[in-house]
């Protein structure tokens, strides 16, 4: 594994605790701070910069920029109609920079699963075991607020973990890790 790839994976790994923080804060306060979104953008751009230098191609970064712009434009009307929060729109627009163009399909599958699970739990809080958690979800249902940053963050964490695992597995199967020792 090259040093640039390892540094890129490290930047992506640093995004995981930040995404977990975004999910927790969004779940508890229904707010996603601009600071967290900008930090995620910087981590994603840094990881892409390293990968682009290694590959000698900016294609994946361009694809991510286009995907982020398309997601922002597609979700902006839902924010205007008050169906999603502004933080959710910004987080979705930044996520392609963390995941990369090649990982958007994996991210989309995870996002679909987590969004469906969130919708089921919000609509059917009796499925939850703990009374206090059930009470909180019922409160969210009455207010009409769903913390969509939670499934976005969870899907991004899973997609990043999958990318890190795939890169490390590929490096170890090619014998690169054994040559470093």
GUSEGU-947413 format. One line per 10 residues: their letters; for each residue x, y, z of N, C-alpha, C. Coordinates in steps of 0.1 Angstrom, whole numbers. Example, Ala and Ser with C-alpha at 12.3 -4.5 7.8 and 13.67 -1.06 7.14 Angstrom:
BEGIN
as) 132/-57/78/123/-45/78/132/-33/78 ~ 128/-22/71/137/-11/71/129/0/79
//
This chain:
BEGIN
xxxxxxxxxx) 9/-12/0/0/0/0/9/12/0 ~ 6/21/-9/14/33/-10/12/43/2 ~ 21/51/4/19/61/15/8/71/12 ~ 6/75/0/-5/84/-3/-19/77/-1 ~ -20/64/-5/-32/57/-2/-35/55/13 ~ -24/52/20/-26/51/35/-30/64/41 ~ -24/75/37/-28/88/42/-42/92/39 ~ -46/88/26/-60/91/22/-70/82/31 ~ -67/70/33/-75/61/42/-76/67/56 ~ -65/72/61/-64/78/74/-74/90/75
xxxxxxxxxx) -74/98/65/-83/110/65/-97/105/65 ~ -100/95/57/-114/89/57/-117/83/70 ~ -108/77/77/-110/71/90/-113/82/100 ~ -106/93/99/-108/104/108/-122/110/106 ~ -128/108/95/-142/113/93/-152/105/100 ~ -149/92/103/-159/83/110/-163/89/123 ~ -154/92/133/-159/98/145/-167/111/144 ~ -163/119/134/-170/131/131/-184/129/126 ~ -185/119/118/-199/115/113/-207/110/124 ~ -201/102/133/-208/97/145/-213/109/154
xxxxxxxxxx) -205/119/155/-208/131/163/-220/138/156 ~ -219/139/143/-230/146/135/-243/138/138 ~ -243/125/137/-255/117/139/-260/119/153 ~ -252/119/163/-257/120/177/-263/134/179 ~ -256/145/175/-261/158/176/-274/160/169 ~ -275/155/157/-287/156/149/-298/149/156 ~ -295/137/161/-305/129/168/-310/136/181 ~ -301/143/188/-305/149/201/-310/163/199 ~ -306/170/189/-310/184/188/-316/188/175 ~ -316/179/165/-321/182/152/-314/193/145
xxxxxxxxxx) -301/194/148/-292/204/142/-279/198/137 ~ -275/202/125/-262/198/120/-254/211/118 ~ -243/212/125/-235/225/124/-228/226/111 ~ -226/239/107/-218/242/95/-204/238/97 ~ -199/239/109/-185/236/112/-182/221/109 ~ -191/213/114/-190/198/111/-190/195/96 ~ -199/201/89/-200/199/75/-188/203/68 ~ -182/215/72/-170/220/65/-158/211/69 ~ -157/206/81/-147/197/85/-147/184/76 ~ -159/179/74/-161/167/66/-157/170/52
xxxxxxxxxx) -161/182/47/-157/185/33/-141/186/32 ~ -135/192/42/-120/193/41/-114/179/42 ~ -119/170/50/-113/157/51/-115/149/38 ~ -127/151/32/-130/145/19/-121/150/8 ~ -119/163/7/-111/169/-3/-96/166/-1 ~ -92/165/11/-78/161/14/-76/146/10 ~ -85/138/13/-84/124/8/-84/123/-7 ~ -92/130/-13/-93/130/-28/-80/136/-34 ~ -75/146/-28/-62/152/-33/-51/142/-33 ~ -50/134/-22/-39/124/-22/-42/113/-32
xxxxxxxxxx) -54/109/-33/-57/98/-43/-55/103/-58 ~ -58/116/-60/-57/121/-74/-42/122/-77 ~ -34/126/-68/-19/127/-70/-14/113/-73 ~ -18/103/-65/-13/90/-67/-18/84/-81 ~ -30/86/-84/-36/80/-96/-32/89/-109 ~ -29/101/-107/-26/110/-118/-39/114/-126 ~ -51/113/-119/-63/116/-125/-72/123/-115 ~ -80/133/-120/-89/140/-112/-103/136/-114 ~ -105/125/-122/-118/121/-126/-128/118/-114 ~ -123/111/-104/-131/107/-92/-135/120/-84
xxxxxxxxxx) -126/130/-83/-130/142/-76/-140/150/-84 ~ -139/150/-97/-149/157/-106/-162/150/-105 ~ -162/137/-105/-175/130/-104/-181/133/-90 ~ -173/133/-80/-179/136/-66/-184/151/-66 ~ -177/160/-72/-182/174/-72/-196/175/-80 ~ -197/168/-91/-209/168/-98/-220/161/-90 ~ -217/150/-83/-227/143/-75/-232/152/-64 ~ -222/159/-57/-226/168/-46/-235/180/-51 ~ -231/185/-62/-240/196/-68/-253/191/-71 ~ -254/180/-78/-267/174/-81/-276/171/-69
xxxxxxxxxx) -270/166/-59/-277/163/-46/-282/176/-40 ~ -273/186/-40/-277/199/-34/-289/205/-41 ~ -288/205/-55/-299/211/-63/-312/203/-61 ~ -310/189/-61/-322/181/-59/-329/182/-46 ~ -321/184/-35/-327/185/-22/-331/199/-17 ~ -326/209/-24/-329/223/-20/-344/226/-20 ~ -351/221/-31/-366/224/-30/-373/218/-18 ~ -368/206/-14/-373/200/-2/-371/208/11 ~ -359/215/11/-356/223/22/-366/236/22 ~ -368/241/10/-377/253/9/-391/249/13
xxxxxxxxxx) -395/237/10/-408/232/14/-408/227/29 ~ -397/228/36/-396/224/50/-398/209/52 ~ -394/201/42/-395/186/43/-382/180/49 ~ -371/187/47/-358/183/52/-351/196/57 ~ -341/194/67/-334/206/72/-323/210/63 ~ -318/222/65/-307/227/57/-294/219/60 ~ -292/215/73/-281/207/76/-281/194/69 ~ -292/188/67/-293/175/60/-290/177/45 ~ -294/188/39/-291/191/25/-276/193/24 ~ -270/200/33/-255/203/32/-247/190/34
xxxxxxxxxx) -252/182/44/-245/169/47/-245/160/35 ~ -257/159/28/-258/151/16/-250/156/5 ~ -248/169/4/-240/175/-7/-225/172/-5 ~ -221/171/8/-207/169/11/-203/154/11 ~ -213/146/13/-210/131/14/-203/125/2 ~ -206/129/-10/-199/124/-22/-184/126/-21 ~ -180/137/-15/-166/140/-13/-159/131/-3 ~ -166/126/6/-161/116/16/-161/102/10 ~ -171/99/2/-173/85/-3/-165/83/-16 ~ -166/93/-25/-160/92/-38/-170/87/-48
xxxxxxxxxx) -167/90/-60/-176/86/-71/-178/71/-72 ~ -168/63/-69/-168/49/-70/-176/43/-59 ~ -178/50/-48/-185/44/-36/-199/49/-35 ~ -204/56/-44/-217/62/-43/-228/51/-43 ~ -226/41/-51/-236/30/-52/-237/23/-38 ~ -226/20/-32/-226/14/-19/-232/23/-9 ~ -229/36/-9/-235/45/0/-250/46/-2 ~ -254/46/-14/-269/47/-17/-276/35/-12 ~ -270/23/-13/-277/11/-8/-278/12/8 ~ -267/16/14/-267/17/29/-277/28/33
xxxxxxxxxx) -277/39/26/-286/50/29/-301/46/28 ~ -304/39/17/-318/34/16/-322/25/27 ~ -313/16/31/-316/7/43/-318/15/56 ~ -308/24/59/-309/31/71/-321/41/71 ~ -324/47/60/-336/56/59/-349/48/61 ~ -350/37/55/-362/28/57/-363/24/72 ~ -352/20/78/-353/17/92/-357/28/101 ~ -352/40/97/-355/52/105/-370/55/103 ~ -375/54/91/-389/57/89/-398/47/96 ~ -394/34/96/-402/24/103/-402/27/118
xxxxxxxxxx) -390/30/124/-390/33/138/-397/45/142 ~ -397/55/134/-405/68/137/-420/65/136 ~ -424/58/126/-438/55/124/-443/44/133 ~ -435/35/138/-439/24/147/-430/24/159 ~ -431/33/168/-422/34/179/-424/22/189 ~ -436/15/188/-438/3/196/-428/-8/194 ~ -421/-7/183/-411/-18/180/-398/-16/188 ~ -397/-5/195/-385/-2/203/-387/-8/217 ~ -376/-13/223/-377/-19/236/-377/-10/248 ~ -370/1/247/-369/10/259/-379/21/258
xxxxxxxxxx) -386/22/270/-397/32/271/-393/46/268 ~ -382/50/274/-378/64/272/-375/67/257 ~ -368/58/251/-365/60/237/-377/60/228 ~ -387/51/232/-400/51/225/-407/65/227 ~ -407/70/239/-413/83/241/-406/94/233 ~ -393/94/232/-386/104/224/-390/103/209 ~ -391/91/204/-394/89/190/-409/93/187 ~ -417/91/197/-431/95/196/-432/111/195 ~ -423/117/203/-422/131/203/-418/136/189 ~ -408/130/184/-403/133/170/-414/132/160
xxxxxxxxxx) -422/121/161/-433/119/152/-444/129/153 ~ -447/134/166/-457/144/168/-452/158/162 ~ -439/161/164/-434/173/158/-433/173/143 ~ -432/161/137/-430/160/123/-416/161/119 ~ -407/159/128/-392/161/126/-386/147/126 ~ -378/144/116/-370/132/115/-356/136/114 ~ -347/132/123/-333/135/121/-326/127/110 ~ -327/132/98/-322/125/86/-307/124/86 ~ -300/133/94/-286/132/94/-281/119/100 ~ -289/112/108/-285/99/114/-284/89/103
xxxxxxxxxx) -294/86/94/-291/76/84/-281/80/74 ~ -279/93/71/-269/98/62/-255/95/68 ~ -253/98/81/-241/96/87/-238/81/88 ~ -248/73/92/-246/59/93/-242/52/80 ~ -249/56/69/-246/51/56/-231/55/52 ~ -228/67/55/-214/72/51/-204/64/59 ~ -206/62/72/-197/54/80/-195/40/75 ~ -206/34/71/-205/20/66/-198/20/52 ~ -201/30/44/-194/31/31/-179/33/32 ~ -175/42/41/-161/44/44/-154/32/49
xxxxxxxxxx) -161/25/59/-155/13/65/-154/2/54 ~ -163/1/45/-162/-8/34/-151/-5/25 ~ -149/8/22/-137/12/13/-124/9/20 ~ -123/12/33/-111/10/40/-108/-5/40 ~ -118/-13/43/-116/-28/43/-112/-33/30 ~ -118/-28/19/-115/-33/6/-101/-29/2 ~ -96/-17/5/-83/-13/2/-72/-21/10 ~ -75/-23/23/-66/-31/31/-65/-45/27 ~ -77/-51/23/-77/-65/19/-70/-66/5 ~ -72/-57/-3/-65/-58/-16/-50/-56/-14
xxxxxxxxxx) -46/-47/-6/-31/-46/-3/-25/-58/4 ~ -33/-64/13/-27/-76/19/-27/-88/10 ~ -37/-89/1/-37/-101/-8/-26/-99/-19 ~ -22/-87/-22/-12/-85/-32/2/-87/-26 ~ 3/-88/-13/16/-90/-6/23/-77/-3 ~ 17/-66/-5/23/-53/-3/25/-51/13 ~ 16/-55/21/17/-54/35/29/-63/41 ~ 30/-74/35/41/-83/39/55/-78/35 ~ 56/-70/24/68/-65/20/72/-53/29 ~ 62/-46/35/65/-35/44/72/-39/57
x) 69/-51/62/74/-56/75/88/-60/74
//
